[in-house]
């Protein structure tokens, strides 16, 4: 059980450091740059307490899929090799003096940080997206002050917030995901979905289903949720099955799908029916045993 590997990791005796990362896009590819910094014992104690408390909340994992959603007690699970997590672990494996943070500017404007824990040969990364305190931009009209000795004093010491929770964890060959949106953003999954959608629209088996694909392009645009749904349509591939499409044409009205077909059996696409097209091709419009009840579902999983 993969979750047990996370729960059994020896946090208390592990060596701890913090890595900060910047993410850039170079020629349409994500490039990561990282540096590390040691922490004082008091912060190490607090960080290990945060991680132990956070880890204790989870009781199950669910397989990552394009439309899957987890709850407060579950983590989504995906192989690290399927993501850019391998870039993070490869960078942080080179924990040399040359990669150590030496100036404050090396911390500013980082995109995310990782609390790196090493126990024997096993490495755990607890990853969190940075908040606005890591940005160099100052809020205009404000001055940093502290209350000390019954007086307010100017304090220009740079401060960076460390959260008490994490967005995802990298352990060995697995990524445990708490915050799907942040995970997909940091590891460039939206870009992957956009590429998938462009490939899908260019695919003859898909494009020939419609009188016009332009309404679908407008409907999806760069919306992250619709891009995930389009990727799920491509992944499931129901549209490639002649018997599936024949059934859709026959039963669209009964399932209250706002779909019309031309004489050649193609879907007459329009801005008004794109949502129903997606529901149909995802096979997410389902009927109860009580025929009057028809439902849309977020992630239809076949019963084996």
Kinemage of the C-alpha trace (Angstrom):
@kinemage 1
@onewidth
@group {chain A} dominant
@subgroup {mainchain}
@vectorlist {calphas} color= white
{ca unk a 1} P 0.000 0.000 0.000
{ca unk a 2} L 1.583 3.239 -1.174
{ca unk a 3} L 0.072 5.384 1.584
{ca unk a 4} L 1.768 3.187 4.192
{ca unk a 5} L 5.144 4.078 2.666
{ca unk a 6} L 4.361 7.749 3.271
{ca unk a 7} L 3.039 7.100 6.780
{ca unk a 8} L 6.034 4.935 7.726
{ca unk a 9} L 8.669 7.421 6.570
{ca unk a 10} L 10.865 8.340 9.569
{ca unk a 11} L 10.315 12.092 9.706
{ca unk a 12} L 11.684 12.692 13.188
{ca unk a 13} L 15.197 11.380 12.566
{ca unk a 14} L 15.466 12.502 8.929
{ca unk a 15} L 17.936 15.137 7.766
{ca unk a 16} L 15.991 18.280 6.795
{ca unk a 17} L 16.697 21.113 4.395
{ca unk a 18} L 14.549 23.514 2.397
{ca unk a 19} L 14.777 23.828 -1.375
{ca unk a 20} L 13.379 26.802 -3.289
{ca unk a 21} L 12.470 26.541 -6.960
{ca unk a 22} L 11.788 28.825 -9.881
{ca unk a 23} L 9.896 27.609 -12.915
{ca unk a 24} L 10.414 29.077 -16.372
{ca unk a 25} L 9.083 28.251 -19.813
{ca unk a 26} L 11.799 27.994 -22.436
{ca unk a 27} L 10.757 27.168 -26.008
{ca unk a 28} L 7.449 25.799 -24.691
{ca unk a 29} L 9.230 23.531 -22.197
{ca unk a 30} L 9.196 23.903 -18.410
{ca unk a 31} L 12.628 24.463 -16.897
{ca unk a 32} L 13.203 24.307 -13.135
{ca unk a 33} L 15.995 25.951 -11.167
{ca unk a 34} L 16.558 25.199 -7.492
{ca unk a 35} L 18.735 26.047 -4.511
{ca unk a 36} L 18.789 24.865 -0.931
{ca unk a 37} L 19.177 26.396 2.502
{ca unk a 38} L 19.683 25.012 5.980
{ca unk a 39} L 17.258 25.855 8.792
{ca unk a 40} L 17.786 26.465 12.485
{ca unk a 41} L 16.820 23.663 14.908
{ca unk a 42} L 13.716 25.532 16.134
{ca unk a 43} L 12.325 25.766 12.590
{ca unk a 44} L 13.224 22.140 11.867
{ca unk a 45} L 11.211 21.102 14.923
{ca unk a 46} L 8.190 23.092 13.769
{ca unk a 47} L 8.437 21.828 10.205
{ca unk a 48} L 8.544 18.197 11.301
{ca unk a 49} L 5.533 18.847 13.525
{ca unk a 50} L 3.641 20.380 10.561
{ca unk a 51} L 4.468 17.418 8.348
{ca unk a 52} L 3.562 14.790 10.956
{ca unk a 53} L 0.254 16.517 11.704
{ca unk a 54} L -0.583 16.878 8.019
{ca unk a 55} L 0.361 13.287 7.185
{ca unk a 56} L -1.850 11.967 9.954
{ca unk a 57} L -4.977 13.367 8.282
{ca unk a 58} L -4.902 10.978 5.339
{ca unk a 59} L -6.489 7.552 5.389
{ca unk a 60} L -6.678 6.604 1.707
{ca unk a 61} L -5.353 7.265 -1.760
{ca unk a 62} L -7.224 7.431 -5.037
{ca unk a 63} L -5.659 7.062 -8.461
{ca unk a 64} L -5.024 10.375 -10.184
{ca unk a 65} L -7.187 10.885 -13.233
{ca unk a 66} L -8.036 13.931 -15.253
{ca unk a 67} L -11.395 14.443 -13.548
{ca unk a 68} L -10.846 12.765 -10.180
{ca unk a 69} L -11.236 14.812 -7.003
{ca unk a 70} L -9.990 13.958 -3.529
{ca unk a 71} L -11.447 14.869 -0.153
{ca unk a 72} L -9.899 16.092 3.093
{ca unk a 73} L -8.902 12.532 4.104
{ca unk a 74} L -7.515 11.329 0.776
{ca unk a 75} L -4.561 11.969 -1.487
{ca unk a 76} L -4.452 11.429 -5.229
{ca unk a 77} L -1.665 9.146 -6.361
{ca unk a 78} L 0.347 9.266 -9.598
{ca unk a 79} L 3.740 7.898 -10.610
{ca unk a 80} L 6.475 10.523 -10.430
{ca unk a 81} L 7.764 9.433 -13.836
{ca unk a 82} L 4.518 10.649 -15.402
{ca unk a 83} L 5.151 14.189 -14.147
{ca unk a 84} L 7.857 16.828 -13.883
{ca unk a 85} L 8.488 15.679 -10.311
{ca unk a 86} L 11.568 13.880 -11.589
{ca unk a 87} L 13.086 17.286 -12.446
{ca unk a 88} L 12.610 18.408 -8.842
{ca unk a 89} L 14.144 15.275 -7.343
{ca unk a 90} L 17.041 15.319 -9.814
{ca unk a 91} L 17.866 18.946 -9.009
{ca unk a 92} L 17.685 18.427 -5.265
{ca unk a 93} L 19.909 15.352 -5.416
{ca unk a 94} L 22.800 17.720 -6.136
{ca unk a 95} L 22.886 19.284 -2.674
{ca unk a 96} L 26.331 20.856 -2.985
{ca unk a 97} L 27.752 24.120 -1.694
{ca unk a 98} L 27.486 25.561 -5.197
{ca unk a 99} L 23.705 25.210 -5.009
{ca unk a 100} L 23.326 26.665 -1.513
{ca unk a 101} L 21.478 29.976 -1.067
{ca unk a 102} L 23.952 32.730 -0.198
{ca unk a 103} L 21.930 35.917 -0.746
{ca unk a 104} L 18.398 36.997 0.104
{ca unk a 105} L 17.629 37.702 -3.557
{ca unk a 106} L 17.975 33.980 -4.263
{ca unk a 107} L 14.887 33.348 -2.129
{ca unk a 108} L 12.747 36.162 -3.496
{ca unk a 109} L 10.258 35.447 -6.282
{ca unk a 110} L 10.519 31.679 -6.047
{ca unk a 111} L 7.487 29.809 -7.336
{ca unk a 112} L 7.457 27.002 -4.770
{ca unk a 113} L 9.520 25.424 -2.045
{ca unk a 114} L 10.093 21.908 -0.794
{ca unk a 115} L 10.928 20.639 2.654
{ca unk a 116} L 13.362 17.860 1.773
{ca unk a 117} L 13.708 15.013 4.262
{ca unk a 118} L 16.335 12.298 3.893
{ca unk a 119} L 16.126 9.054 5.879
{ca unk a 120} L 18.717 6.508 4.809
{ca unk a 121} L 18.378 6.116 1.057
{ca unk a 122} L 14.813 7.429 0.986
{ca unk a 123} L 13.933 11.050 0.180
{ca unk a 124} L 10.614 12.771 0.878
{ca unk a 125} L 9.749 16.133 -0.659
{ca unk a 126} L 6.900 18.144 0.883
{ca unk a 127} L 6.054 20.767 -1.739
{ca unk a 128} L 4.177 24.043 -1.329
{ca unk a 129} L 3.457 26.914 -3.692
{ca unk a 130} L 4.826 30.196 -2.332
{ca unk a 131} L 2.470 32.929 -1.175
{ca unk a 132} L 2.846 36.701 -1.905
{ca unk a 133} L 5.350 37.155 0.950
{ca unk a 134} L 7.999 35.615 -1.337
{ca unk a 135} L 7.549 38.322 -3.990
{ca unk a 136} L 9.786 41.380 -4.114
{ca unk a 137} L 6.930 43.737 -4.926
{ca unk a 138} L 5.971 45.830 -1.922
{ca unk a 139} L 2.452 47.022 -1.246
{ca unk a 140} L 2.433 50.744 -1.943
{ca unk a 141} L 1.490 52.973 0.970
{ca unk a 142} L 2.475 50.419 3.636
{ca unk a 143} L 5.417 50.303 6.035
{ca unk a 144} L 6.655 47.285 7.971
{ca unk a 145} L 6.735 47.919 11.709
{ca unk a 146} L 6.955 45.782 14.856
{ca unk a 147} L 5.755 46.385 18.403
{ca unk a 148} L 8.707 46.083 20.752
{ca unk a 149} L 9.288 47.486 24.265
{ca unk a 150} L 5.901 49.222 24.164
{ca unk a 151} L 6.849 51.068 20.980
{ca unk a 152} L 6.359 50.712 17.249
{ca unk a 153} L 9.630 50.376 15.355
{ca unk a 154} L 10.524 50.178 11.677
{ca unk a 155} L 11.461 46.641 10.642
{ca unk a 156} L 12.816 46.077 7.129
{ca unk a 157} L 13.906 42.497 7.766
{ca unk a 158} L 12.751 40.333 4.810
{ca unk a 159} L 10.152 37.753 5.799
{ca unk a 160} L 8.917 34.654 3.997
{ca unk a 161} L 5.875 32.697 5.086
{ca unk a 162} L 6.127 28.936 5.589
{ca unk a 163} L 2.709 27.256 5.489
{ca unk a 164} L 1.604 24.568 7.920
{ca unk a 165} L 0.403 22.328 5.090
{ca unk a 166} L 1.624 21.160 1.681
{ca unk a 167} L 0.218 20.828 -1.819
{ca unk a 168} L 1.783 17.493 -2.702
{ca unk a 169} L 4.449 15.026 -1.614
{ca unk a 170} L 7.079 13.240 -3.696
{ca unk a 171} L 8.286 9.937 -2.259
{ca unk a 172} L 10.282 7.555 -4.406
{ca unk a 173} L 8.353 6.739 -7.564
{ca unk a 174} L 5.102 8.292 -6.359
{ca unk a 175} L 3.498 11.705 -5.989
{ca unk a 176} L 0.786 12.095 -3.331
{ca unk a 177} L -1.427 15.033 -4.263
{ca unk a 178} L -3.491 17.122 -1.865
{ca unk a 179} L -4.057 20.200 -4.045
{ca unk a 180} L -4.701 19.053 -7.615
{ca unk a 181} L -4.888 22.539 -9.110
{ca unk a 182} L -1.510 23.580 -7.683
{ca unk a 183} L 0.066 20.249 -8.616
{ca unk a 184} L -1.048 20.641 -12.232
{ca unk a 185} L 0.135 24.237 -12.333
{ca unk a 186} L 3.602 23.631 -10.886
{ca unk a 187} L 4.191 20.494 -12.925
{ca unk a 188} L 2.789 21.980 -16.151
{ca unk a 189} L -0.237 19.730 -16.494
{ca unk a 190} L -2.376 22.513 -17.975
{ca unk a 191} L 0.120 22.800 -20.809
{ca unk a 192} L -0.066 19.040 -21.325
{ca unk a 193} L -3.878 19.213 -21.458
{ca unk a 194} L -3.738 22.060 -24.006
{ca unk a 195} L -1.457 19.981 -26.215
{ca unk a 196} L -3.833 17.033 -25.815
{ca unk a 197} L -6.790 19.170 -26.861
{ca unk a 198} L -5.024 20.477 -29.959
{ca unk a 199} L -4.098 16.909 -30.884
{ca unk a 200} L -7.677 15.805 -30.280
{ca unk a 201} L -9.191 18.478 -32.538
{ca unk a 202} L -6.691 17.610 -35.286
{ca unk a 203} L -7.504 13.911 -35.044
{ca unk a 204} L -9.672 12.888 -38.058
{ca unk a 205} L -11.688 10.371 -36.022
{ca unk a 206} L -12.700 13.207 -33.700
{ca unk a 207} L -13.063 16.162 -36.068
{ca unk a 208} L -15.232 14.147 -38.478
{ca unk a 209} L -17.838 13.726 -35.735
{ca unk a 210} L -18.842 17.412 -36.085
{ca unk a 211} L -20.131 19.756 -38.713
{ca unk a 212} L -17.801 22.411 -37.247
{ca unk a 213} L -15.165 22.173 -34.478
{ca unk a 214} L -14.847 25.929 -33.924
{ca unk a 215} L -17.584 26.094 -31.220
{ca unk a 216} L -15.675 23.433 -29.258
{ca unk a 217} L -12.452 25.445 -29.519
{ca unk a 218} L -14.239 28.518 -28.170
{ca unk a 219} L -15.864 26.478 -25.406
{ca unk a 220} L -12.570 25.023 -24.186
{ca unk a 221} L -10.223 27.966 -24.786
{ca unk a 222} L -7.616 27.869 -22.015
{ca unk a 223} L -10.036 26.890 -19.238
{ca unk a 224} L -8.220 24.352 -17.058
{ca unk a 225} L -11.313 22.295 -16.214
{ca unk a 226} L -12.476 22.030 -19.820
{ca unk a 227} L -8.946 21.149 -20.930
{ca unk a 228} L -8.930 18.313 -18.384
{ca unk a 229} L -12.305 17.145 -19.643
{ca unk a 230} L -11.087 17.238 -23.252
{ca unk a 231} L -8.029 15.215 -22.260
{ca unk a 232} L -10.315 12.716 -20.547
{ca unk a 233} L -12.376 12.411 -23.746
{ca unk a 234} L -9.184 11.653 -25.659
{ca unk a 235} L -8.014 9.203 -22.983
{ca unk a 236} L -11.314 7.284 -22.888
{ca unk a 237} L -11.651 7.233 -26.667
{ca unk a 238} L -15.369 6.348 -26.708
{ca unk a 239} L -15.802 8.533 -29.801
{ca unk a 240} L -13.683 6.004 -31.752
{ca unk a 241} L -16.236 3.224 -31.187
{ca unk a 242} L -18.856 3.133 -33.967
{ca unk a 243} L -21.309 1.309 -31.677
{ca unk a 244} L -20.930 4.013 -29.002
{ca unk a 245} L -21.634 6.819 -31.460
{ca unk a 246} L -24.564 4.903 -32.976
{ca unk a 247} L -26.024 4.471 -29.485
{ca unk a 248} L -25.515 8.176 -28.773
{ca unk a 249} L -27.420 9.169 -31.901
{ca unk a 250} L -30.236 6.792 -30.987
{ca unk a 251} L -30.583 7.725 -27.315
{ca unk a 252} L -29.497 11.403 -27.111
{ca unk a 253} L -33.068 12.629 -26.798
{ca unk a 254} L -33.986 10.096 -24.112
{ca unk a 255} L -30.986 11.188 -22.062
{ca unk a 256} L -32.034 14.847 -22.461
{ca unk a 257} L -28.856 15.780 -24.300
{ca unk a 258} L -29.117 18.966 -26.323
{ca unk a 259} L -27.688 17.384 -29.478
{ca unk a 260} L -28.739 17.515 -33.097
{ca unk a 261} L -27.334 15.424 -35.964
{ca unk a 262} L -27.120 16.096 -39.679
{ca unk a 263} L -28.036 13.596 -42.411
{ca unk a 264} L -24.556 12.080 -42.255
{ca unk a 265} L -24.871 11.471 -38.504
{ca unk a 266} L -22.465 14.258 -37.546
{ca unk a 267} L -23.124 16.350 -34.445
{ca unk a 268} L -24.261 19.854 -35.360
{ca unk a 269} L -21.940 21.794 -33.061
{ca unk a 270} L -22.951 25.178 -31.670
{ca unk a 271} L -22.022 27.313 -28.673
{ca unk a 272} L -25.251 26.231 -26.977
{ca unk a 273} L -24.591 22.492 -27.045
{ca unk a 274} L -20.854 22.154 -26.306
{ca unk a 275} L -21.423 21.285 -22.641
{ca unk a 276} L -23.759 18.469 -23.680
{ca unk a 277} L -21.254 17.246 -26.285
{ca unk a 278} L -18.653 16.884 -23.554
{ca unk a 279} L -21.063 15.093 -21.225
{ca unk a 280} L -21.982 12.703 -24.038
{ca unk a 281} L -18.427 11.902 -25.138
{ca unk a 282} L -17.297 11.452 -21.535
{ca unk a 283} L -20.301 9.163 -20.988
{ca unk a 284} L -21.179 11.225 -17.918
{ca unk a 285} L -24.934 11.413 -18.499
{ca unk a 286} L -26.282 8.391 -16.639
{ca unk a 287} L -29.759 7.011 -15.934
{ca unk a 288} L -30.987 5.580 -12.641
{ca unk a 289} L -32.831 2.269 -12.382
{ca unk a 290} L -35.751 4.657 -11.868
{ca unk a 291} L -36.022 5.799 -15.486
{ca unk a 292} L -37.249 9.307 -14.671
{ca unk a 293} L -33.944 10.099 -12.911
{ca unk a 294} L -31.023 11.083 -15.140
{ca unk a 295} L -27.786 12.385 -13.659
{ca unk a 296} L -24.545 14.078 -14.639
{ca unk a 297} L -21.584 12.590 -12.790
{ca unk a 298} L -18.077 14.041 -12.237
{ca unk a 299} L -16.035 10.893 -12.834
{ca unk a 300} L -17.865 7.787 -14.078
{ca unk a 301} L -15.968 4.696 -12.930
{ca unk a 302} L -17.135 1.334 -14.355
{ca unk a 303} L -17.971 -1.365 -11.814
{ca unk a 304} L -15.848 -4.443 -12.394
